[in-house]
Amino acid sequence: AQVDLSWTNPGDADFAGVKILRKTGSYPANNTDGTVVYNSTGTAISDTGLTNGTQYYYTAFAYDTIGNYASGAQATATPTAMTDAAAVAADKAALTIGYNGADNASSVTQNLTLASGGANGTTITWASNKTNVISNAGVVTRPVFGMPDQSVTMTATITKGAANDTKVFNLTVKAQTTCTVYTANGFQENCNGTVTDTVNSLTWMKCSQGLSYNASTGACAGAASNISYCTSNDNSCNGGVSTGNLTSGPAYNSCNALNSAPPGGYAGKTTWHVPAKTELNLIVYCSTGPAAPLADYANCNGGSASPKVRQEFFPSFAGSGTWSSTSSTADTPGTEAWSLRSGGGMFDNGSKTNAIAVICVSN
């Protein structure tokens, strides 16, 4: 328990300080009678370590530069136990998040320090709305280079007895500012506009055709090109085989060009091609399930983030549709090919003369 005292100091030119003493049973009679709780020139003090229900008597003696004491001003107080609701309210008002370095709420780059209890005996628990960015314990995982900053809400629940309340903190976690080669979830960021599928030994372009990789931001700049699978709805671009893969045509030419430009092939590879349906299915990712590869015409579960790929590796993947190299016989044989509708994670077939996005892969 504590008693909060405040006062106004005299305006005399020779004022030197205030000495406050405390007793139980009666007021301190002079400047040596009782326990000294304050001796300085301030105007407020919290007298702590007291017992609830006990009446305390205080006398404040102002003194001058030569040691003369005034007759004293008196006050009495009896501290009472704080209710649980009052304790929750007080600790909520005092609650802050501890930041490291130069961090603040609008620029978080390091782990947070989160209080587990308040000064008035409350218990504090924390919940993050994006535990992959800030865990409930305050551990920060920054978005990788090229991804946007992330807004995160941290909610503190302050509890004592049957009383509780919440306090919300809105934070912004800053993305990493430089590209670093790293591997996660079976993919490796190469920091050169490509991503390697380390499980299946495939190298992908980060950006769909028509977009360009911006090394300074890690993002895909420009607008994706819409490219036809073939100029006619037949098997002429896929080797004359109704279930075959591309051997010519606009989509084929778009990826094949990477094998010679720049000289030696993009990223030193000369096997760039439009991915077969089985290859394109390898980069599908449903954040709420099911696990890839998906069955034909199957969508990701509701609530999955769009587009339905690993966005940290493919930040600008077209959600409307991306061609595979594989011709389809599902409807009218020879006239359609498989494409990924990454807005839903679904593989569907469409007319070969349709113009949609193309992403290239190398083995």
One Martini backbone bead per residue (centre of mass of N, CA, C, O) as a GRO file, in nm:
protein
  363
    1ALA     BB    1   0.101   0.032   0.011
    2GLN     BB    2   0.000   0.385  -0.039
    3VAL     BB    3   0.095   0.740  -0.022
    4ASP     BB    4   0.002   1.045  -0.171
    5LEU     BB    5   0.203   1.339  -0.184
    6SER     BB    6   0.141   1.702  -0.181
    7TRP     BB    7   0.289   2.037  -0.246
    8THR     BB    8   0.381   2.376  -0.150
    9ASN     BB    9   0.629   2.582  -0.174
   10PRO     BB   10   0.795   2.828  -0.060
   11GLY     BB   11   0.904   3.169  -0.174
   12ASP     BB   12   1.157   3.196  -0.033
   13ALA     BB   13   1.490   3.277  -0.074
   14ASP     BB   14   1.588   3.064   0.176
   15PHE     BB   15   1.496   2.813   0.062
   16ALA     BB   16   1.592   2.446   0.103
   17GLY     BB   17   1.336   2.263   0.218
   18VAL     BB   18   1.171   1.935   0.281
   19LYS     BB   19   1.048   1.767   0.579
   20ILE     BB   20   0.911   1.434   0.614
   21LEU     BB   21   0.701   1.280   0.855
   22ARG     BB   22   0.610   0.962   1.018
   23LYS     BB   23   0.312   0.832   1.195
   24THR     BB   24   0.148   0.664   1.452
   25GLY     BB   25  -0.127   0.816   1.649
   26SER     BB   26   0.051   1.079   1.560
   27TYR     BB   27   0.197   1.366   1.511
   28PRO     BB   28   0.468   1.508   1.432
   29ALA     BB   29   0.630   1.753   1.638
   30ASN     BB   30   0.907   1.732   1.479
   31ASN     BB   31   1.210   1.694   1.283
   32THR     BB   32   1.257   1.402   1.477
   33ASP     BB   33   0.952   1.285   1.471
   34GLY     BB   34   1.001   0.999   1.314
   35THR     BB   35   0.970   0.906   0.981
   36VAL     BB   36   1.156   0.961   0.707
   37VAL     BB   37   1.020   1.028   0.366
   38TYR     BB   38   1.142   1.329   0.321
   39ASN     BB   39   1.436   1.531   0.168
   40SER     BB   40   1.367   1.817  -0.023
   41THR     BB   41   1.246   2.022  -0.322
   42GLY     BB   42   0.993   1.906  -0.387
   43THR     BB   43   0.611   1.821  -0.445
   44ALA     BB   44   0.634   1.493  -0.432
   45ILE     BB   45   0.513   1.167  -0.291
   46SER     BB   46   0.555   0.811  -0.244
   47ASP     BB   47   0.442   0.617   0.022
   48THR     BB   48   0.566   0.308   0.080
   49GLY     BB   49   0.500   0.004   0.254
   50LEU     BB   50   0.219  -0.012   0.357
   51THR     BB   51  -0.089  -0.051   0.548
   52ASN     BB   52  -0.385  -0.145   0.520
   53GLY     BB   53  -0.593   0.045   0.754
   54THR     BB   54  -0.375   0.249   0.835
   55GLN     BB   55  -0.307   0.534   1.015
   56TYR     BB   56  -0.141   0.825   0.894
   57TYR     BB   57   0.106   1.071   1.003
   58TYR     BB   58   0.189   1.406   0.885
   59THR     BB   59   0.488   1.621   0.871
   60ALA     BB   60   0.581   1.936   0.723
   61PHE     BB   61   0.914   2.082   0.703
   62ALA     BB   62   1.035   2.381   0.651
   63TYR     BB   63   1.360   2.505   0.535
   64ASP     BB   64   1.653   2.679   0.561
   65THR     BB   65   1.992   2.763   0.510
   66ILE     BB   66   2.027   2.762   0.854
   67GLY     BB   67   1.802   2.550   0.989
   68ASN     BB   68   1.518   2.656   0.987
   69TYR     BB   69   1.197   2.563   1.112
   70ALA     BB   70   0.890   2.512   1.067
   71SER     BB   71   0.594   2.413   1.221
   72GLY     BB   72   0.406   2.277   1.017
   73ALA     BB   73   0.232   2.041   0.810
   74GLN     BB   74  -0.070   1.854   0.808
   75ALA     BB   75  -0.147   1.491   0.755
   76THR     BB   76  -0.388   1.230   0.674
   77ALA     BB   77  -0.388   0.862   0.608
   78THR     BB   78  -0.575   0.567   0.464
   79PRO     BB   79  -0.505   0.293   0.322
   80THR     BB   80  -0.649   0.098   0.057
   81ALA     BB   81  -0.755  -0.151  -0.112
   82MET     BB   82  -0.738  -0.244  -0.430
   83THR     BB   83  -0.922  -0.320  -0.667
   84ASP     BB   84  -0.922  -0.518  -0.935
   85ALA     BB   85  -1.030  -0.308  -1.134
   86ALA     BB   86  -0.826  -0.086  -1.056
   87ALA     BB   87  -0.572  -0.247  -1.122
   88VAL     BB   88  -0.633  -0.288  -1.419
   89ALA     BB   89  -0.657   0.011  -1.496
   90ALA     BB   90  -0.373   0.100  -1.406
   91ASP     BB   91  -0.207  -0.108  -1.580
   92LYS     BB   92  -0.318  -0.024  -1.850
   93ALA     BB   93  -0.222   0.274  -1.847
   94ALA     BB   94   0.095   0.179  -1.807
   95LEU     BB   95   0.110   0.019  -2.063
   96THR     BB   96   0.387  -0.103  -2.258
   97ILE     BB   97   0.619  -0.132  -2.513
   98GLY     BB   98   0.930  -0.280  -2.573
   99TYR     BB   99   1.198  -0.137  -2.742
  100ASN     BB  100   1.461  -0.169  -2.972
  101GLY     BB  101   1.653   0.068  -3.011
  102ALA     BB  102   1.490   0.267  -3.270
  103ASP     BB  103   1.228   0.160  -3.218
  104ASN     BB  104   0.875   0.157  -3.306
  105ALA     BB  105   0.551   0.123  -3.392
  106SER     BB  106   0.630   0.214  -3.709
  107SER     BB  107   0.931   0.054  -3.648
  108VAL     BB  108   0.991  -0.283  -3.667
  109THR     BB  109   1.305  -0.504  -3.620
  110GLN     BB  110   1.272  -0.615  -3.328
  111ASN     BB  111   1.228  -0.743  -3.048
  112LEU     BB  112   1.003  -0.762  -2.790
  113THR     BB  113   0.892  -0.624  -2.476
  114LEU     BB  114   0.677  -0.814  -2.257
  115ALA     BB  115   0.464  -0.792  -2.018
  116SER     BB  116   0.341  -1.015  -1.739
  117GLY     BB  117   0.302  -0.766  -1.536
  118GLY     BB  118   0.188  -0.553  -1.284
  119ALA     BB  119   0.213  -0.333  -1.013
  120ASN     BB  120  -0.099  -0.447  -0.914
  121GLY     BB  121  -0.105  -0.776  -0.970
  122THR     BB  122  -0.119  -0.837  -1.260
  123THR     BB  123  -0.197  -1.019  -1.555
  124ILE     BB  124  -0.016  -1.058  -1.873
  125THR     BB  125  -0.131  -1.114  -2.202
  126TRP     BB  126  -0.058  -1.219  -2.546
  127ALA     BB  127  -0.177  -1.127  -2.890
  128SER     BB  128  -0.139  -1.213  -3.226
  129ASN     BB  129  -0.252  -1.171  -3.568
  130LYS     BB  130   0.073  -1.240  -3.659
  131THR     BB  131   0.279  -1.494  -3.575
  132ASN     BB  132   0.479  -1.482  -3.833
  133VAL     BB  133   0.583  -1.189  -3.730
  134ILE     BB  134   0.453  -1.188  -3.431
  135SER     BB  135   0.469  -1.326  -3.151
  136ASN     BB  136   0.334  -1.371  -2.836
  137ALA     BB  137   0.647  -1.310  -2.728
  138GLY     BB  138   0.785  -1.090  -2.950
  139VAL     BB  139   0.884  -1.230  -3.200
  140VAL     BB  140   1.060  -1.122  -3.489
  141THR     BB  141   0.958  -1.149  -3.845
  142ARG     BB  142   1.068  -1.028  -4.119
  143PRO     BB  143   1.012  -0.938  -4.411
  144VAL     BB  144   1.124  -0.995  -4.696
  145PHE     BB  145   1.274  -0.901  -4.955
  146GLY     BB  146   1.007  -0.738  -5.147
  147MET     BB  147   0.818  -0.714  -4.920
  148PRO     BB  148   0.588  -0.587  -4.736
  149ASP     BB  149   0.494  -0.441  -4.488
  150GLN     BB  150   0.363  -0.519  -4.153
  151SER     BB  151   0.061  -0.534  -3.992
  152VAL     BB  152   0.024  -0.543  -3.629
  153THR     BB  153  -0.170  -0.689  -3.363
  154MET     BB  154  -0.145  -0.625  -3.016
  155THR     BB  155  -0.297  -0.804  -2.740
  156ALA     BB  156  -0.372  -0.713  -2.414
  157THR     BB  157  -0.437  -0.900  -2.111
  158ILE     BB  158  -0.579  -0.782  -1.810
  159THR     BB  159  -0.552  -0.955  -1.486
  160LYS     BB  160  -0.774  -0.972  -1.183
  161GLY     BB  161  -0.933  -1.209  -1.106
  162ALA     BB  162  -1.243  -1.109  -1.249
  163ALA     BB  163  -1.073  -0.893  -1.379
  164ASN     BB  164  -1.072  -0.735  -1.715
  165ASP     BB  165  -0.863  -0.625  -1.996
  166THR     BB  166  -0.778  -0.439  -2.294
  167LYS     BB  167  -0.485  -0.373  -2.513
  168VAL     BB  168  -0.397  -0.199  -2.812
  169PHE     BB  169  -0.135  -0.259  -3.062
  170ASN     BB  170  -0.008  -0.085  -3.345
  171LEU     BB  171   0.209  -0.231  -3.587
  172THR     BB  172   0.524  -0.204  -3.784
  173VAL     BB  173   0.689  -0.428  -3.992
  174LYS     BB  174   0.987  -0.427  -4.142
  175ALA     BB  175   1.139  -0.488  -4.413
  176GLN     BB  176   1.391  -0.597  -4.561
  177THR     BB  177   1.667  -0.408  -4.732
  178THR     BB  178   1.809  -0.681  -4.814
  179CYS     BB  179   1.940  -0.933  -4.997
  180THR     BB  180   1.917  -1.284  -4.900
  181VAL     BB  181   2.023  -1.586  -4.905
  182TYR     BB  182   1.755  -1.828  -4.877
  183THR     BB  183   1.571  -2.093  -4.699
  184ALA     BB  184   1.218  -2.192  -4.753
  185ASN     BB  185   0.993  -2.432  -4.805
  186GLY     BB  186   1.195  -2.540  -5.052
  187PHE     BB  187   1.312  -2.247  -5.105
  188GLN     BB  188   1.538  -2.025  -5.296
  189GLU     BB  189   1.686  -1.724  -5.267
  190ASN     BB  190   1.904  -1.561  -5.523
  191CYS     BB  191   1.910  -1.242  -5.591
  192ASN     BB  192   1.837  -1.260  -5.944
  193GLY     BB  193   1.522  -1.341  -6.015
  194THR     BB  194   1.539  -1.622  -5.865
  195VAL     BB  195   1.405  -1.957  -5.783
  196THR     BB  196   1.466  -2.248  -5.585
  197ASP     BB  197   1.374  -2.583  -5.602
  198THR     BB  198   1.525  -2.801  -5.381
  199VAL     BB  199   1.350  -3.063  -5.421
  200ASN     BB  200   1.318  -3.048  -5.768
  201SER     BB  201   1.537  -2.892  -5.930
  202LEU     BB  202   1.421  -2.589  -5.974
  203THR     BB  203   1.408  -2.285  -6.171
  204TRP     BB  204   1.264  -1.969  -6.112
  205MET     BB  205   1.094  -1.708  -6.189
  206LYS     BB  206   0.969  -1.446  -6.009
  207CYS     BB  207   0.863  -1.330  -6.278
  208SER     BB  208   0.659  -1.257  -6.500
  209GLN     BB  209   0.611  -1.195  -6.804
  210GLY     BB  210   0.704  -0.840  -6.845
  211LEU     BB  211   0.850  -0.842  -6.596
  212SER     BB  212   1.088  -0.689  -6.365
  213TYR     BB  213   1.366  -0.716  -6.177
  214ASN     BB  214   1.431  -0.540  -5.869
  215ALA     BB  215   1.722  -0.524  -5.692
  216SER     BB  216   1.651  -0.280  -5.486
  217THR     BB  217   1.350  -0.424  -5.392
  218GLY     BB  218   1.255  -0.728  -5.499
  219ALA     BB  219   1.063  -0.656  -5.722
  220CYS     BB  220   0.804  -0.645  -5.962
  221ALA     BB  221   0.809  -0.467  -6.258
  222GLY     BB  222   0.526  -0.364  -6.406
  223ALA     BB  223   0.365  -0.567  -6.659
  224ALA     BB  224   0.208  -0.832  -6.742
  225SER     BB  225   0.195  -1.054  -6.993
  226ASN     BB  226  -0.028  -1.149  -7.249
  227ILE     BB  227  -0.028  -1.494  -7.359
  228SER     BB  228  -0.042  -1.728  -7.589
  229TYR     BB  229  -0.022  -2.057  -7.640
  230CYS     BB  230  -0.168  -2.017  -7.924
  231THR     BB  231  -0.290  -1.926  -8.254
  232SER     BB  232  -0.444  -2.205  -8.220
  233ASN     BB  233  -0.705  -2.459  -8.170
  234ASP     BB  234  -0.454  -2.677  -8.140
  235ASN     BB  235  -0.156  -2.902  -8.178
  236SER     BB  236   0.079  -2.723  -8.313
  237CYS     BB  237   0.234  -2.633  -8.024
  238ASN     BB  238   0.228  -2.963  -7.904
  239GLY     BB  239   0.334  -3.184  -8.127
  240GLY     BB  240   0.038  -3.314  -8.206
  241VAL     BB  241  -0.038  -3.368  -7.900
  242SER     BB  242  -0.305  -3.356  -7.684
  243THR     BB  243  -0.089  -3.409  -7.415
  244GLY     BB  244   0.122  -3.213  -7.472
  245ASN     BB  245   0.394  -3.001  -7.500
  246LEU     BB  246   0.559  -2.737  -7.577
  247THR     BB  247   0.730  -2.636  -7.911
  248SER     BB  248   0.560  -2.371  -7.966
  249GLY     BB  249   0.492  -2.040  -7.969
  250PRO     BB  250   0.438  -1.772  -7.769
  251ALA     BB  251   0.502  -1.900  -7.492
  252TYR     BB  252   0.753  -2.053  -7.575
  253ASN     BB  253   0.917  -1.805  -7.681
  254SER     BB  254   0.933  -1.645  -7.419
  255CYS     BB  255   1.116  -1.856  -7.264
  256ASN     BB  256   1.333  -1.930  -7.481
  257ALA     BB  257   1.474  -1.645  -7.484
  258LEU     BB  258   1.637  -1.698  -7.208
  259ASN     BB  259   1.865  -1.889  -7.344
  260SER     BB  260   2.007  -1.615  -7.508
  261ALA     BB  261   1.887  -1.385  -7.305
  262PRO     BB  262   2.145  -1.364  -7.218
  263PRO     BB  263   2.431  -1.475  -7.272
  264GLY     BB  264   2.397  -1.808  -7.145
  265GLY     BB  265   2.154  -1.720  -7.000
  266TYR     BB  266   1.952  -1.688  -6.753
  267ALA     BB  267   2.144  -1.742  -6.485
  268GLY     BB  268   2.303  -1.964  -6.668
  269LYS     BB  269   2.051  -2.075  -6.829
  270THR     BB  270   1.920  -2.323  -7.106
  271THR     BB  271   1.609  -2.445  -6.988
  272TRP     BB  272   1.385  -2.264  -7.057
  273HIS     BB  273   1.026  -2.293  -6.971
  274VAL     BB  274   0.720  -2.396  -6.978
  275PRO     BB  275   0.543  -2.533  -6.745
  276ALA     BB  276   0.431  -2.801  -6.652
  277LYS     BB  277   0.172  -2.896  -6.473
  278THR     BB  278   0.345  -3.049  -6.258
  279GLU     BB  279   0.529  -2.803  -6.203
  280LEU     BB  280   0.322  -2.577  -6.133
  281ASN     BB  281   0.201  -2.735  -5.883
  282LEU     BB  282   0.460  -2.691  -5.690
  283ILE     BB  283   0.377  -2.367  -5.622
  284VAL     BB  284   0.141  -2.430  -5.471
  285TYR     BB  285  -0.034  -2.241  -5.198
  286CYS     BB  286  -0.224  -2.324  -4.903
  287SER     BB  287  -0.263  -2.169  -4.602
  288THR     BB  288  -0.545  -2.362  -4.531
  289GLY     BB  289  -0.554  -2.555  -4.752
  290PRO     BB  290  -0.444  -2.790  -4.908
  291ALA     BB  291  -0.205  -2.980  -5.010
  292ALA     BB  292   0.018  -2.998  -5.238
  293PRO     BB  293  -0.120  -3.117  -5.495
  294LEU     BB  294  -0.389  -3.044  -5.681
  295ALA     BB  295  -0.669  -3.113  -5.802
  296ASP     BB  296  -0.860  -3.087  -6.048
  297TYR     BB  297  -1.057  -2.799  -5.984
  298ALA     BB  298  -0.930  -2.735  -5.716
  299ASN     BB  299  -0.946  -2.557  -5.422
  300CYS     BB  300  -0.875  -2.376  -5.184
  301ASN     BB  301  -0.932  -2.296  -4.892
  302GLY     BB  302  -1.075  -2.091  -4.704
  303GLY     BB  303  -0.856  -1.805  -4.638
  304SER     BB  304  -0.652  -1.805  -4.843
  305ALA     BB  305  -0.398  -1.661  -4.969
  306SER     BB  306  -0.337  -1.416  -5.219
  307PRO     BB  307  -0.186  -1.582  -5.404
  308LYS     BB  308  -0.145  -1.949  -5.450
  309VAL     BB  309   0.154  -1.879  -5.333
  310ARG     BB  310   0.476  -1.801  -5.254
  311GLN     BB  311   0.503  -1.468  -5.192
  312GLU     BB  312   0.809  -1.439  -5.110
  313PHE     BB  313   0.891  -1.556  -5.411
  314PHE     BB  314   0.601  -1.456  -5.562
  315PRO     BB  315   0.493  -1.130  -5.559
  316SER     BB  316   0.355  -1.122  -5.887
  317PHE     BB  317   0.138  -1.321  -5.921
  318ALA     BB  318  -0.105  -1.420  -6.126
  319GLY     BB  319  -0.453  -1.462  -6.054
  320SER     BB  320  -0.608  -1.519  -6.335
  321GLY     BB  321  -0.358  -1.660  -6.507
  322THR     BB  322  -0.139  -1.952  -6.591
  323TRP     BB  323   0.049  -2.119  -6.793
  324SER     BB  324   0.091  -2.420  -6.913
  325SER     BB  325   0.234  -2.675  -7.133
  326THR     BB  326  -0.035  -2.844  -7.112
  327SER     BB  327  -0.247  -3.019  -7.273
  328SER     BB  328  -0.604  -3.075  -7.320
  329THR     BB  329  -0.890  -3.334  -7.288
  330ALA     BB  330  -1.145  -3.252  -7.115
  331ASP     BB  331  -1.304  -3.142  -7.358
  332THR     BB  332  -1.174  -3.028  -7.635
  333PRO     BB  333  -0.959  -3.175  -7.811
  334GLY     BB  334  -0.679  -2.945  -7.869
  335THR     BB  335  -0.812  -2.649  -7.766
  336GLU     BB  336  -0.677  -2.695  -7.479
  337ALA     BB  337  -0.525  -2.576  -7.169
  338TRP     BB  338  -0.345  -2.562  -6.885
  339SER     BB  339  -0.418  -2.362  -6.587
  340LEU     BB  340  -0.348  -2.125  -6.329
  341ARG     BB  341  -0.574  -2.012  -6.076
  342SER     BB  342  -0.432  -1.837  -5.817
  343GLY     BB  343  -0.681  -1.717  -5.673
  344GLY     BB  344  -0.767  -2.045  -5.600
  345GLY     BB  345  -0.561  -2.289  -5.699
  346MET     BB  346  -0.668  -2.369  -5.985
  347PHE     BB  347  -0.707  -2.612  -6.232
  348ASP     BB  348  -0.760  -2.524  -6.574
  349ASN     BB  349  -0.920  -2.494  -6.882
  350GLY     BB  350  -0.826  -2.330  -7.199
  351SER     BB  351  -0.801  -2.149  -7.455
  352LYS     BB  352  -0.516  -2.120  -7.654
  353THR     BB  353  -0.585  -1.809  -7.745
  354ASN     BB  354  -0.554  -1.714  -7.487
  355ALA     BB  355  -0.445  -1.432  -7.280
  356ILE     BB  356  -0.191  -1.491  -7.043
  357ALA     BB  357   0.022  -1.578  -6.820
  358VAL     BB  358   0.390  -1.621  -6.779
  359ILE     BB  359   0.612  -1.865  -6.639
  360CYS     BB  360   0.947  -1.961  -6.580
  361VAL     BB  361   1.153  -2.264  -6.620
  362SER     BB  362   1.434  -2.459  -6.487
  363ASN     BB  363   1.648  -2.776  -6.503
   0.00000   0.00000   0.00000
